[in-house]
Amino acid sequence: MAVEAGQIDKNIEIKLLINFSIEKVSNLPHHVCSILNGQYRDIINSELPAFIKAISNDDSIKEIVDNSISETDTHLSWFCVGIASLLYFAQCNWTGPHIDKDIEWLKTRRDEALRDLSLHDECNINVQKSELLYLSKKIFSNNDLQLKYESCIWWLFRANLLHQHILDETSGVIFEETEHIISQINNLGILKDPLYKLLFNLESARFYLCYRRMQNSEEYLENAQSIAGLTLNLEGAMGKRTKYQQEEKAQLYLKVEMNKDIFPSMDCEDIPKSLNLNDELRLERIEFSEYKEEIQLGALEEAIILAKYVQLQTCQPKHKLTDEEIILYLTKIIENTKNWSLKMTSLCCRCSLESDDKRTVERSMMQTESLLKDCNDATAPVARRMDLFFASGMKPIWTLEENWANLMFSLGLVKGALEVFIKLGLWKDVIICYSVLNLKHKAAEIIQQEISKKPTIMLWCLLGDVTEDVNHYETAWRLSEEKSSRVQRHWGFYYFTKKDYVEAVPHLKLSVKLNNIQEHVWFRLGYAALQIEDWKLAATAYRHYCALEQSTFEAWNNLAKAYIKLGDKPRAWKSLQDAIKCNYDRWEVWDNLMVVSIDLGHFSEVIRCYHRILDLKNNHLDIQVLQILTNAIINNIIDADENSASHLLQKSLELFGRITSSNIINSPDIWRMYAELVALRETDTDKERAAQYLQKAHHIATSNPTWSHKEETTLNVLELCCTLAQVYLRCTNNVTVIKKRKMLGSAKLSLQGVVKKIKEQEWNNTNIIEQLTKVEEYLTTITNELEQIKPT
């Protein structure tokens, strides 16, 4: 295939993106062959002699790259070197096998690379050959190269994805830059091909999952599923899951359906092996009574299923039942994939999922150890490890080692875990290990030793945490040239832990100003602001947190509280709606929503909230809310949706019926309101029910012998007596004489007892005397009515 100098065929660009060719590799240009064969180091060393010579000068790599591309016709060489550098960097830090040897002429720029990539904080200390990522980013950022090669911007997107993984901090700078890149890639012509559109949607979903942007990731993942014609459903079937199980029971399985042909992919012969559970009780896999036909999937379709697992795990609360559902997605990949990256990632995910279960934790640790060996085993070809690497969500090798150490720690192998933590520079975990070993003083010593070797921002911060000396934070702040969000976070957390919220707030504010996608910092800033009653700051902080992490009900609830304090109840109401979506089982949140709903006139929502509270705690009494609801229905108030509240009469009666069904309800106000609502229906039966409920209210109100000693309770009883008399007089108009005599007699006794009790107290209170006079008038009317129907 003839290719002119500086040019590259679009089909070859695409082959480089998917990392394989259906044709014979030997038919492609030399540069491309080397990349597809995994010979990354050869390309970097051989293609740019002029660049290698220029690197010895003091010019920055960006200047050298830009000048060389603009002055010479070496676009193809630069493009291939950029790809080779990025993939070589991935090999060194992700896929393996391990490479000790440096590219000497490029190694001289490692410090420059680390400074640039750190973004004012620090790269992970375990990152290998950072100059390779630095070089690739400078190459792919070149405007001339982006104009020449359509896929250049896509490679920059991939470089940014790896860049985020080598940072200890989640970077807002990378996030914003990459979102812009994604919008550019969406307009590329190569996305007209379904294969590349699917691949891009997968990689974009992975990017957003990295930042926990669930809505964005779901959108791209749904696009990928649609393009692949893939349908995933959890269904039930009879089967056994334990060795001694006699009776089959319904078991979940993942049903996968395809309405399109699978996309092409390359198999890898030497993929990581899945270790057996070897449990004395559980079967290795569920045995279904009926054969479940497995449809053939390609690697791209498997990558969708794996991404779906990560999305479900991230957005759903941690629960054993949830794990039972989502592990089916992992099992599908583990048992079927022939892709190295997907097998490695799915097994890592299973290790993480199984790490909290006593029956599976041992396999989790052994599997992690096995995967570490697989990374360093040179059997699997380098090129095949890169297939779908950017769509797999694979984590760096040091993350796998950290998981291994955590598993050892959980199993009580503290010294073994400590060695790995020290090797990885995970000083927080080192401190925990020394505390468990009763050697806490050693933690400060080892951090000071590391500082003496090479002082870093992180080490000074951790020394501040261990010694509780804020001077160390000041040292770290100066070392970062006053640009590190990490320093301000540690400093703020120091005061936050001591509940000194006034001091904590300025440091937390500065930390999120320097890096605005720190979820846990926004959350603590919001809480600290609530404590010092800075409602505006609290609302801002929780609003930012909820934009980043939408599944924490405490944040939505606290955001609502801040809005209420600011007098913005409509926004508080919306926040509480989000809070109950996150946690449907906290009655306190439902109570808050109910109170705000009653204030805003969302009366139907008030009834829904009250029912849910009763579901959660059996009984609940909020007289104020029920009184407002009752008044709204009686007076036919227009609600927040511009509907008449009277249409809620039946639902409100159902609610009062449920409240009064509890034996512990001894509130006269509840029965009085219930009676008022029942009376609205104006049937003879309902009038009698209203009278009965008022009689119960009267009985409860007068059951306390001291009710007549207090002005408030005395007035309440007198008012209740007036209402009782009115209802009895109304409901006895169309009844039999015998029934009328019985009902009026009951009313007379109730009123006489109250009048007698109040007169014994000799009240001089004007209000009481006025109300007492009204009751006496009703008593006279009832007595006269009884005289008229007195039997002769």
C-alpha positions in Angstrom: 0.0 0.0 0.0 1.6 3.2 -1.1 1.3 6.1 1.3 2.7 9.6 0.5 5.1 11.2 2.9 3.2 12.9 5.7 -0.1 11.4 4.7 -2.0 8.4 6.1 -5.0 6.6 4.7 -8.3 7.0 6.7 -8.6 3.2 7.0 -5.2 3.1 8.6 -6.2 5.7 11.1 -9.2 3.5 12.0 -7.0 0.4 12.3 -4.8 2.2 14.8 -7.9 3.2 16.8 -9.1 -0.4 17.1 -5.6 -1.8 17.4 -5.9 -4.6 14.8 -6.3 -5.3 11.1 -8.3 -8.0 9.4 -5.7 -7.8 6.6 -2.2 -9.0 6.9 -0.2 -6.5 9.0 2.7 -6.8 6.6 0.6 -5.0 3.9 0.5 -1.8 6.0 3.1 1.0 6.3 6.1 0.2 8.6 5.0 2.7 11.3 1.6 1.1 11.5 2.9 -2.5 11.5 5.2 -1.7 14.4 2.3 -0.3 16.5 -0.1 -3.1 15.7 2.6 -5.6 16.6 3.2 -3.8 20.0 6.8 -2.6 19.1 6.3 0.8 20.7 9.8 1.4 21.9 11.3 0.8 18.4 9.0 3.5 16.9 9.9 6.0 19.5 13.6 5.5 19.1 13.8 5.3 15.3 11.4 7.8 13.8 12.6 11.2 15.0 16.4 11.6 14.9 16.2 15.4 14.6 13.9 15.5 17.7 16.2 13.2 19.7 19.1 15.5 19.0 17.0 18.6 19.9 15.9 17.2 23.2 19.4 17.8 24.6 18.7 21.6 24.4 16.8 23.5 27.0 13.7 24.0 24.8 10.4 22.5 26.2 9.1 19.4 24.5 6.0 21.3 23.3 8.2 23.9 21.5 10.3 21.2 19.9 7.2 19.3 18.7 5.4 22.4 17.4 8.4 23.7 15.6 9.3 20.4 14.0 5.7 19.7 12.8 5.3 23.3 11.3 8.7 23.4 9.6 9.1 19.8 8.3 6.9 17.3 6.6 7.0 14.7 9.4 3.4 14.6 10.4 3.1 10.8 9.9 6.2 10.1 12.0 4.9 12.4 14.8 1.5 10.9 14.7 2.8 7.3 15.0 5.3 8.3 17.7 2.4 9.9 19.7 0.4 6.7 19.5 3.4 4.5 20.3 4.3 6.7 23.3 0.8 6.5 24.8 0.5 2.8 24.3 4.0 2.2 25.7 3.0 4.3 28.7 -0.1 2.1 29.1 2.1 -1.0 28.9 4.4 0.3 31.6 1.6 1.3 34.0 -1.4 -0.9 33.2 -1.0 -4.0 31.1 2.6 -5.0 31.5 4.8 -6.9 31.2 7.1 -4.7 33.4 9.9 -2.8 31.6 12.9 -1.6 33.6 14.8 0.0 30.8 14.2 3.7 30.1 14.4 5.5 26.8 17.5 7.4 27.9 17.2 10.5 25.7 13.6 11.0 26.7 14.2 10.2 30.4 16.0 13.6 30.7 12.6 15.3 30.5 11.0 13.3 33.3 11.0 16.2 35.8 9.5 18.5 33.2 6.8 15.9 32.5 5.9 15.4 36.2 5.7 19.2 36.8 3.4 19.6 33.8 1.2 16.6 34.5 0.9 17.2 38.2 -1.5 20.2 37.7 -0.2 21.9 40.9 -0.8 18.8 43.1 1.2 15.6 42.5 1.1 12.5 40.3 1.0 9.1 41.9 4.5 8.2 43.1 4.2 4.8 41.4 3.7 6.1 37.9 6.4 4.8 35.5 7.9 6.8 32.6 5.7 9.8 32.9 7.6 11.4 30.0 5.9 9.0 27.6 2.4 10.4 28.5 3.8 13.9 28.4 5.2 13.5 25.0 2.0 11.9 23.6 -0.1 14.7 25.0 2.1 17.4 23.4 2.0 15.6 20.1 -1.8 15.1 20.0 -2.4 18.7 21.1 -0.7 20.1 18.0 -3.2 22.0 15.8 -1.5 21.1 12.5 -1.5 17.4 13.4 -5.2 17.6 14.4 -6.0 19.1 11.0 -4.0 16.4 9.2 -5.4 13.4 11.1 -9.0 13.3 12.1 -8.4 10.7 14.8 -5.7 12.8 16.5 -8.2 14.5 18.8 -9.5 11.0 19.8 -6.0 10.0 20.8 -5.8 13.2 22.9 -9.0 12.1 24.6 -7.4 8.8 25.4 -4.3 10.5 26.8 -6.4 12.6 29.0 -8.2 9.5 30.4 -4.8 8.0 31.4 -3.7 11.4 32.7 -6.5 11.4 35.2 -5.7 7.9 36.4 -2.1 8.8 37.4 -3.3 11.8 39.5 -4.1 11.3 43.2 -6.7 14.1 42.8 -9.7 14.2 40.6 -8.9 17.1 38.2 -11.5 19.6 37.2 -9.0 20.9 34.6 -8.8 17.6 32.8 -12.6 17.1 33.1 -13.5 20.4 31.5 -10.9 20.0 28.8 -12.0 16.4 28.0 -15.6 17.3 27.8 -14.7 19.9 25.1 -12.7 17.2 23.3 -15.7 14.8 23.4 -17.9 17.4 21.8 -15.3 17.8 19.0 -15.1 14.0 18.5 -18.8 13.8 18.2 -18.6 15.8 15.0 -15.9 13.6 13.3 -16.7 11.9 10.1 -15.4 8.5 11.2 -18.2 8.2 13.7 -20.6 7.6 10.8 -19.3 4.0 10.9 -21.2 2.1 13.6 -18.1 0.3 14.8 -16.2 3.5 15.7 -19.3 5.2 17.0 -19.8 2.3 19.3 -16.2 2.4 20.4 -16.3 6.1 21.1 -19.6 5.9 23.1 -18.0 3.1 25.2 -14.9 5.1 25.9 -16.9 8.3 26.7 -19.1 6.3 29.1 -15.9 5.1 30.8 -14.6 8.6 31.1 -17.8 9.8 32.8 -17.8 6.7 35.1 -14.3 7.7 36.2 -15.8 11.0 37.4 -19.0 9.5 38.7 -21.2 11.5 36.3 -23.9 8.8 36.1 -26.3 10.7 33.9 -23.7 11.3 31.2 -22.3 7.8 31.4 -25.8 6.3 31.1 -26.5 8.3 28.0 -23.3 7.1 26.2 -23.8 3.6 27.4 -27.4 3.5 26.1 -26.1 4.8 22.8 -23.6 2.0 22.7 -26.2 -0.6 23.5 -28.5 0.7 20.8 -25.7 0.6 18.2 -24.8 -2.9 19.1 -28.5 -4.0 19.2 -27.9 -5.4 22.7 -30.6 -6.1 25.2 -29.8 -7.0 28.8 -32.5 -8.3 31.2 -32.3 -10.0 34.5 -34.7 -13.0 34.6 -35.5 -15.9 36.9 -35.2 -19.6 36.4 -35.2 -22.7 38.6 -31.8 -23.9 39.7 -29.4 -24.8 42.5 -26.5 -22.7 43.9 -25.3 -24.9 46.8 -23.8 -28.4 46.8 -26.3 -29.9 49.2 -29.4 -28.1 48.0 -32.2 -30.6 47.4 -35.0 -28.4 46.2 -34.6 -26.1 43.2 -35.4 -22.5 43.8 -35.8 -19.5 41.5 -32.4 -18.0 40.6 -31.5 -14.9 38.7 -29.6 -15.0 35.4 -28.7 -12.4 32.8 -30.5 -12.8 29.5 -28.6 -11.3 26.6 -30.3 -10.7 23.3 -28.8 -9.4 20.0 -30.7 -8.1 17.0 -27.5 -7.3 15.0 -24.3 -9.2 13.9 -21.5 -8.9 16.4 -18.7 -6.4 15.6 -15.2 -7.8 14.7 -12.6 -8.3 17.4 -9.4 -10.2 18.0 -9.0 -13.1 20.4 -6.1 -13.5 22.8 -5.0 -17.0 23.5 -3.3 -16.4 26.8 -5.8 -14.5 28.9 -5.8 -14.4 32.8 -7.3 -17.4 34.4 -10.3 -17.3 36.7 -9.6 -19.2 40.0 -12.2 -21.6 41.3 -14.0 -20.7 44.6 -13.4 -24.2 46.1 -16.1 -23.5 48.7 -17.4 -26.3 50.9 -21.0 -25.1 50.4 -21.3 -23.0 47.2 -21.2 -24.4 43.7 -18.8 -22.7 41.3 -21.8 -21.5 39.3 -25.5 -21.8 39.5 -26.9 -25.1 38.0 -30.1 -24.4 36.2 -32.6 -27.1 35.6 -33.1 -26.1 32.0 -30.3 -25.4 29.6 -29.7 -21.6 29.0 -28.5 -21.0 25.5 -25.6 -18.6 25.4 -25.5 -16.3 22.3 -22.1 -15.5 20.9 -20.8 -12.1 21.8 -17.9 -10.1 20.5 -15.4 -8.2 22.6 -17.2 -4.8 22.0 -20.5 -6.3 23.2 -18.8 -7.7 26.2 -17.2 -4.3 26.9 -20.8 -2.8 27.0 -21.8 -5.4 29.6 -18.8 -4.8 31.7 -19.4 -1.0 31.6 -23.0 -1.6 32.6 -21.8 -3.5 35.7 -19.6 -0.6 36.8 -22.5 1.8 36.2 -24.9 -0.3 38.3 -22.4 -0.8 41.0 -21.6 3.0 41.2 -25.2 4.3 41.1 -26.8 1.8 43.4 -26.5 1.6 47.2 -24.1 -1.0 48.6 -26.2 -4.0 49.5 -25.9 -7.8 49.4 -29.0 -8.1 47.2 -27.6 -5.6 44.8 -24.4 -7.5 44.6 -26.3 -10.7 43.8 -27.8 -8.9 40.8 -24.8 -7.1 39.3 -22.3 -10.0 39.7 -24.3 -11.7 36.8 -22.9 -9.0 34.4 -19.3 -9.8 35.6 -19.9 -13.6 35.4 -21.0 -13.2 31.8 -17.7 -11.6 30.9 -15.4 -13.8 33.0 -16.9 -17.0 31.6 -16.9 -16.0 27.9 -14.4 -13.2 27.0 -11.3 -13.9 25.0 -10.1 -10.3 25.4 -7.1 -9.7 27.7 -8.1 -6.3 29.0 -11.7 -7.2 29.6 -10.8 -10.5 31.4 -8.3 -8.7 33.6 -10.8 -5.9 34.4 -13.7 -8.2 35.1 -11.6 -10.4 37.4 -10.4 -7.3 39.3 -14.0 -6.2 39.7 -15.0 -9.6 41.0 -12.1 -9.4 43.5 -13.4 -6.1 44.8 -17.0 -7.4 45.0 -15.9 -10.5 46.9 -13.6 -8.8 49.3 -16.3 -8.3 52.0 -17.7 -11.8 52.1 -16.0 -14.3 54.4 -16.8 -17.1 51.9 -15.1 -15.4 49.0 -12.5 -13.1 50.5 -9.8 -15.8 50.3 -10.4 -16.3 46.5 -10.4 -12.5 46.1 -6.9 -12.3 47.6 -5.5 -15.2 45.6 -7.1 -14.0 42.4 -5.6 -10.5 42.9 -2.1 -12.1 43.4 -2.6 -14.2 40.3 -3.6 -11.1 38.2 -0.4 -9.3 39.4 1.6 -12.3 38.0 -0.4 -12.2 34.8 0.6 -8.5 34.3 4.3 -9.4 34.5 4.1 -12.7 32.6 5.3 -12.0 29.0 3.3 -14.9 27.5 0.4 -12.8 26.3 1.4 -10.5 23.3 1.7 -6.8 24.2 -0.5 -5.9 21.2 -3.3 -8.1 22.3 -3.3 -6.7 25.8 -4.1 -3.3 24.2 -7.3 -4.5 22.4 -10.2 -2.4 23.8 -7.9 -1.2 26.6 -9.4 2.3 26.6 -12.9 0.9 26.7 -12.2 -1.7 29.4 -11.9 0.6 32.4 -8.7 -1.2 33.5 -7.0 0.3 36.5 -3.2 0.9 36.9 -1.1 -1.9 38.2 -0.4 0.0 41.5 -4.2 0.0 42.2 -4.3 -3.8 41.9 -1.3 -4.0 44.3 -3.2 -1.7 46.7 -6.2 -3.9 46.6 -4.0 -6.9 47.3 -2.6 -5.2 50.3 -6.0 -4.2 51.6 -7.2 -7.8 51.2 -4.1 -9.0 53.2 -4.9 -6.4 55.9 -8.6 -7.6 56.1 -7.4 -11.1 56.6 -5.1 -10.1 59.5 -1.9 -10.2 57.5 -0.9 -6.8 58.7 2.9 -7.0 58.2 2.5 -8.3 54.7 0.1 -5.5 53.9 2.4 -2.9 55.5 5.3 -3.9 53.2 3.1 -3.3 50.1 1.7 0.0 51.5 5.3 1.2 52.1 6.4 0.2 48.6 3.4 2.0 47.1 3.9 5.1 49.3 0.4 4.7 50.7 1.3 6.5 53.9 -2.3 6.8 55.2 -2.5 3.0 55.1 1.0 2.7 56.6 -0.2 4.8 59.6 -3.2 2.6 60.1 -1.0 -0.6 60.0 1.4 0.9 62.6 -1.6 1.8 64.8 -2.9 -1.8 64.6 0.6 -3.0 65.5 0.8 -0.5 68.4 3.6 1.3 66.7 2.0 4.7 65.9 5.2 6.6 66.6 6.8 4.7 63.7 4.3 6.4 61.3 5.7 9.8 62.0 9.2 8.5 61.8 8.8 6.9 58.4 7.1 9.9 56.9 10.0 12.1 58.2 12.5 9.7 56.7 10.7 10.0 53.3 10.7 13.8 53.6 14.4 13.8 54.2 14.8 11.8 50.9 12.4 13.8 48.8 9.9 16.3 50.4 6.6 16.3 48.7 3.3 18.0 49.3 1.5 14.8 50.2 4.2 13.8 52.8 4.1 17.2 54.5 0.3 17.0 54.7 0.4 13.5 56.1 3.0 14.6 58.7 0.6 17.4 59.7 -2.2 14.8 60.0 -0.1 12.5 62.2 1.5 15.2 64.4 -1.5 17.6 64.4 0.9 20.4 63.7 -0.5 23.0 61.3 3.0 24.3 60.6 3.4 21.2 58.3 0.4 22.3 56.3 2.0 25.7 55.9 5.2 24.1 54.7 3.2 22.0 52.1 1.4 25.1 51.0 4.6 27.0 50.3 6.0 23.9 48.6 3.0 23.9 46.2 3.6 27.6 45.4 0.1 28.1 47.1 -1.7 26.2 44.4 -2.4 22.8 45.9 -6.0 21.9 46.6 -4.8 18.8 48.6 -3.0 21.0 51.2 -6.1 23.1 51.8 -8.2 20.0 52.1 -6.0 18.4 54.7 -5.8 21.7 56.6 -9.5 22.2 56.5 -10.2 18.6 57.5 -7.8 19.1 60.5 -10.1 21.8 61.9 -13.3 20.0 60.8 -12.3 16.9 62.8 -11.9 19.2 65.9 -15.3 20.7 65.1 -13.7 24.1 64.7 -15.9 25.0 61.7 -15.1 28.7 61.7 -11.4 27.8 61.0 -12.3 24.9 58.7 -14.5 26.9 56.2 -11.8 29.2 54.7 -9.5 26.2 53.9 -12.2 24.1 52.5 -13.5 27.0 50.4 -10.0 27.5 49.0 -9.6 23.8 48.3 -12.7 23.6 46.1 -11.8 26.9 44.4 -8.5 25.3 43.3 -10.2 22.0 42.3 -14.0 22.1 42.1 -14.8 18.4 41.7 -13.9 17.2 45.2 -17.2 15.7 46.3 -16.1 15.0 49.9 -14.8 18.5 50.3 -18.0 20.1 49.1 -19.9 17.9 51.5 -17.9 18.9 54.5 -17.9 22.5 53.5 -21.7 22.4 53.3 -21.9 20.8 56.8 -19.4 23.3 58.3 -21.4 26.2 56.7 -24.6 24.9 58.3 -22.9 24.8 61.7 -21.8 28.4 61.5 -25.2 29.4 60.0 -23.8 30.6 56.7 -26.9 29.4 54.8 -25.8 30.8 51.4 -22.5 29.0 51.5 -24.1 25.8 52.7 -26.6 25.9 49.8 -23.8 26.5 47.3 -21.6 23.7 48.7 -24.4 21.1 48.8 -25.6 22.2 45.4 -22.1 21.5 44.0 -21.9 18.2 45.9 -25.3 17.0 44.6 -24.2 17.9 41.0 -21.2 15.6 41.5 -22.8 12.9 43.6 -26.6 12.6 43.2 -27.3 9.6 45.4 -26.7 10.9 48.9 -29.9 11.8 50.7 -28.2 13.6 53.5 -26.8 16.1 51.1 -30.2 16.8 49.4 -31.8 17.0 52.9 -29.2 19.5 54.1 -29.5 21.5 50.9 -33.2 21.8 51.5 -32.5 23.0 55.1 -30.2 25.7 53.7 -32.9 26.8 51.2 -35.5 26.9 54.0 -33.2 29.1 56.0 -32.8 31.4 53.0 -36.5 31.5 52.5 -36.5 29.6 49.2 -39.0 26.9 50.0 -39.8 25.9 46.4 -36.1 24.9 45.8 -36.1 23.2 49.2 -39.2 21.2 48.1 -37.4 20.1 44.9 -34.3 19.1 46.9 -36.3 17.0 49.3 -37.9 15.2 46.3 -34.4 14.2 45.3 -33.6 13.2 48.8 -36.4 10.6 49.0 -35.3 9.2 45.6 -31.9 8.5 47.2 -33.3 7.0 50.4 -37.0 6.0 50.4 -36.8 4.6 54.0 -35.8 7.6 56.2 -39.0 8.9 57.8 -37.2 12.1 58.8 -36.7 13.1 55.2 -40.4 12.4 54.5 -41.3 14.5 57.5 -39.3 17.4 56.2 -40.9 17.1 52.7 -44.3 17.0 54.3 -43.7 20.2 56.3 -42.4 22.1 53.2 -45.2 20.7 51.1 -47.9 22.0 53.5 -46.2 25.4 53.5 -46.3 25.5 49.6 -49.8 24.1 49.2 -48.8 20.7 47.8 -51.6 19.1 49.7 -51.7 15.8 47.8 -48.0 15.4 48.5 -48.7 16.0 52.2 -51.0 13.0 52.3 -48.5 10.8 50.4 -45.7 11.8 52.8 -47.9 11.2 55.9 -48.8 7.7 54.6 -45.1 6.9 54.0 -44.1 8.0 57.5 -46.8 5.7 58.9 -45.4 2.9 56.8 -42.0 3.5 58.3 -42.8 4.1 62.0 -46.4 2.8 62.5 -47.6 6.0 64.2 -46.9 9.6 63.8 -48.8 12.7 65.0 -48.4 16.2 63.5 -51.4 18.2 64.6 -50.2 21.4 62.9 -49.9 19.8 59.5 -53.2 18.0 59.8 -55.0 21.1 60.9 -53.7 23.1 57.9 -54.7 20.2 55.6 -58.2 20.1 57.2 -58.7 23.8 56.9 -57.6 23.8 53.3 -60.2 21.2 52.4 -63.0 22.8 54.5 -62.3 26.2 53.0 -61.7 24.8 49.5 -58.2 26.4 49.2 -56.5 26.3 45.8 -53.4 24.2 46.0 -50.0 24.6 44.4 -51.2 22.9 41.2 -54.2 25.3 41.0 -56.6 22.6 42.0 -59.3 22.9 44.6 -58.2 21.2 47.9 -61.8 19.8 48.3 -61.0 17.1 45.7 -58.7 15.5 48.4 -61.6 14.9 50.8 -61.7 11.2 50.3 -57.9 10.7 50.5 -57.8 12.8 53.6 -60.5 10.7 55.2 -58.5 7.6 54.4 -55.5 9.1 56.0 -57.4 10.1 59.2 -58.9 6.6 59.2 -55.4 5.1 59.2 -54.1 7.5 61.9 -57.1 6.9 64.3 -56.8 3.1 63.8 -53.8 3.2 66.2 -54.7 2.4 69.8 -52.3 5.0 71.1 -53.9 8.0 69.5 -55.4 10.0 72.4 -55.6 13.4 70.8 -58.9 15.2 70.8 -57.8 17.4 67.9 -57.4 14.4 65.6 -61.0 13.2 66.3 -62.3 16.8 66.0 -60.7 17.3 62.6 -61.8 13.8 61.5 -65.4 14.8 62.4 -65.2 18.1 60.6 -64.1 16.3 57.4 -66.7 13.6 57.7 -69.4 16.2 58.2 -68.5 17.7 54.8 -70.2 14.8 53.0 -73.6 15.9 54.6 -75.3 12.5 54.5 -77.3 11.4 57.5 -74.8 8.6 58.2 -71.8 10.9 58.0 -73.5 13.4 60.3 -73.9 10.6 62.9 -70.3 9.5 62.4 -69.2 13.1 62.9 -71.1 13.2 66.2 -69.5 10.0 67.3 -66.0 11.3 66.5 -66.7 14.5 68.4 -67.9 12.5 71.3 -64.6 10.7 71.3 -62.8 14.0 71.1 -64.8 15.3 74.1 -64.1 12.1 76.1 -60.3 12.3 75.5 -60.2 16.1 76.2 -62.1 15.7 79.6 -60.4 12.5 80.7 -57.6 14.4 82.4 -59.0 15.6 85.7 -56.9 18.8 85.5 -58.2 20.0 82.2 -60.3 22.8 83.8 -57.4 24.2 85.7 -55.7 25.7 82.6 -57.0 28.5 80.4 -55.9 26.9 77.1 -57.4 23.4 77.7 -60.6 24.9 79.2 -61.2 27.1 76.1 -60.5 24.1 73.8 -63.1 22.0 75.7 -65.7 24.8 75.5 -65.1 25.2 71.8 -65.4 21.5 71.3 -68.7 21.5 73.2 -70.1 24.2 70.9 -69.2 22.1 67.9 -70.5 18.9 69.5 -73.9 20.6 70.2 -74.1 22.0 66.7 -73.5 18.6 65.1 -76.0 16.8 67.4 -78.7 19.4 66.7 -78.1 19.0 62.9 -78.0 15.3 62.8 -81.2 14.8 64.9 -83.5 16.6 62.5 -84.5 13.5 60.5 -84.2 10.6 62.9 -86.7 8.7 65.0 -87.8 10.1 68.3 -86.1 7.3 70.2 -82.8 7.9 68.5 -83.1 11.7 68.8 -83.8 11.4 72.5 -80.8 9.1 73.0 -78.4 11.4 71.0 -79.6 14.7 72.6 -79.4 13.0 76.0 -75.8 12.1 75.4 -75.0 15.7 74.3 -76.8 17.1 77.3 -74.8 15.0 79.7 -71.5 16.0 78.0 -72.3 19.7 78.2 -73.6 19.6 81.7 -70.4 17.9 83.0 -68.3 20.6 81.4 -70.4 23.5 82.7 -70.3 22.2 86.2 -66.6 21.6 86.1 -65.8 25.1 84.9 -68.1 26.8 87.4 -66.3 25.0 90.2 -63.1 26.9 89.2 -64.8 30.3 89.4 -63.0 31.7 86.3 -62.9 35.5 85.8 -61.4 35.2 82.4 -63.5 37.1 79.8 -62.9 34.6 77.0 -63.8 31.6 79.2 -67.0 33.4 80.4 -68.1 34.2 76.9 -67.5 30.6 75.7 -69.2 29.2 78.8 -72.2 31.4 78.0 -72.4 29.9 74.5 -72.2 26.4 75.8 -75.0 27.1 78.4 -77.2 28.5 75.5 -76.6 25.3 73.5 -77.4 23.3 76.7 -80.7 25.2 77.1 -81.6 24.5 73.4 -80.8 20.8 73.8 -82.8 20.6 77.0 -85.8 22.3 75.4 -85.6 19.9 72.5 -85.6 17.0 74.9 -88.6 18.5 76.8 -90.6 18.6 73.5 -90.1 15.0 72.8 -90.4 13.9 76.4 -92.6 10.8 76.6 -96.0 11.3 78.1 
